[in-house]
Amino acid sequence: MREGLIPAVLGTVVSASGAAMLGSKYKLAAYGVLGFGLAHIILGSIDLVEHR
């Protein structure tokens, strides 16, 4: 399995969860979860490109 694929997929799932939470009353937590997911997507993508 390619290095960086698991963090990128995990980041996608976490970002989707954070985006779904934006409609709730816990907006600050939703933005935190969304940012955490986006960071995983970016770092996973860097690994995927770096280890071609």
Buried (B, 14 or more C-beta within 10 A) or exposed (E): EEEBEEBBEBBBEBBEBBEEBEEEEEEEEBEEBBEBBBBBBEBBBEBBEEEE
